[in-house]
Amino acid sequence: MLDLEYVHPCWCISAVEKVEGSRIMLVSQLIFHKGAEEGLFEIDSQDDVSNVLKAISKSPHVTRLQVIHKTKNWALANIVFKHDSLVISKFAQAKSILLPPTLTKVDRDYATVVVPSERQLRELASLLKESVDFKVRSKKYLDSMAPSSLFNSPEFLKFRLVSQHLPEKQKEAFILAVKKGYYDTPKKTTIEDLAGALDVSPSTLAEHLRKAEGRLLVNLGNVLELLPDRKPR
């Protein structure tokens, strides 16, 4: 599994560059049509999100933009765009699985993909080098028993979206707790130590963790149900 950061000519990057403080997230799996691709996108902006929508609609790569819901600073839209106008099509060529959501902000894209083998990893790298300035931010090896269908499931997508939208203070507290060994057995740190590191009260830190766990663990449990049963060795 690769976490990628890349810069390339695409309508997403072009739109966020024109509107400072804006972001675009692909929050669904893509539907592939003949010569086009379709997906559900979240668009947000520090100012009026209409400016970002206007920039997207003016792109020569975008053939249809349907706004499903909109507030002043956020919109959910179904967007159809020409095939190969995003790097995502290269993931498909290398038989790699894109894990939504992707993120576009400032001048670059961020995405996580599952690559089935070292051979396909080399193929993906070769395809990206043709037109993309990219770097691998992290690389992890997954259990081979996990079925590829898991990553396309609604349960996994929901877990990814909940993780991405976790409030910043809850995310910060949860990540710190994991890094410091709060969830290890035996525990390597305490609520009081974590609270001191974040300069909050122990009760506040505990509340952040409780809410983060409530959001994450329920959805993670739904994902784990999709994994095949392991046979004892």
C-alpha positions, 0 to 999 in steps of 0.5 A: 500500500502506497501513500503518494504525493504528486503534481501533474496537469489536471482539472483538480489542481488547476481549480484549487490553484485558482481559489486560495484555501480550497480543496477537492476530495474524491469520495467514491470509487470511479465509474468508467465510461467510454472515454470518460470517468465519473465520481463523487467529489467534496469541494470546500473553500475558506471563501465561497465554494461557488468560485471553485465550482466555477473554476471546475466547470470551466475546465476543458477536461470536465464534461458535466458537473452536477451539484448535489448539495451546497453550502457557502463553504462546501459542496458535494458534486457528481463530476464527469471528466475526460478519460486520463485527465487524472492520474487515477486512470494510470492506477487502473492501467497498473491494476492498482486499487485506489482507496478514496478519498483522494485529496487535492490542495494547493498545487498537488494531489494525495492518494493511497493505492494498493498495488498487487505485486512488485511487478505492477509497482514497477509498471505503475512507477513507469506510467507515472514517470511519463507525465507526473512528478511524484514521490512515495510518502509511505509504503506498507506491505499488507497481509496477502489474505486480505481480498482485493474486494475489501478495498472497494467495499462501502464499509472500507470507504466509510472507514476511510472517510470517517478517518479523514473527517475526524475532528483535528483535536480528536485525531491529534489525541488518538495518533499521539495515544497510538504512538506513545503506546497507550493501546499497548498491553501493558500500557506504556503511557497514561491519560495524564502523560498524554494530556500533559503533552497536548497541554489539556486536562486529563478529562478533556484528553479522555473525552477526545479519545472516547469520541475518536474511538467511537467514530473509528472502532465501529467502522473498523469492526464493520471492515474486519467482518469482511476479512476471511477467517484465518485457519490456525497454523 
